[in-house]
Amino acid sequence: MEWSLTHFWLILALVLGLAELTSGVLLLLALAIAAGLTAVLAYVGMSFEWQLVGMGLFSGLLVPIAI
């Protein structure tokens, strides 16, 4: 199995989701959801630069909602 950027974003989402369980602050959950949505961008074939832009946009939308 070859590792791709999709796997990276999904692993990051999982780690952030697990860290949320220990902290209890919804900030990490919002970042985990943003990383999961960025994995969708990687899956459809967007370049890494657009994935970073997507992560920034998703985080910018979800973090204020979580706070």
N, C-alpha and C positions, 0 to 999 in steps of 0.2 A: 504494500500500500504506500503510495506516495503522499507525502505531506504537502498540503497547499495552504494558502492564506485563509481559506475557509476554515480549515482545521484550527489554525492559530486563533481566529476570532471566536470560534466556538469554545476552545479551551479557556481563553480569556474570560468569556462570559460565565463559564462554569466556575472558574476560580473566584471571580467577583461575586457570584451567587453564593458560593460556600463561605466566603468572607462575610457576606451579609448575615449569615446565620450566627456568626460569633459577635458581630458588632451591634446589630439591632437598629442601625441607622439606615434609612431607606435610600441614602445616597448611593451606596454600593449596588443596590438592586436596580436603580435607574441606570447606572453604568453597565451593569450586566445585560440589561435589556437592550441598551444601545449597542453593545458589542455583538449581541445576537442578531440585531437588525443589520449591522455591518457585515456579518457573515453572509447574509442574504445578498448583499451587494457583491461580495467576493464570489459567491456562487454563480451569479449571473454574468461574471466576467469583467467587472469594472477594474480599472487599473488601481494600483496601490494608492496613488495620490487621491483618487476619487473615493477610495475607501476611507482614507483619513479625513477627507472633507465630510463624508457621510457620518463618521463617528463623531466628529465635532458638532455637526448639526443635530444628530440624534441626542447627544449629551446635552447640548444647549437647550433642547426642547424638554427632555425628560427630567433633568436635574432640578430645574425650578419647580416643576410639578411635584416632585418628591419632597422638596423642602417646604 
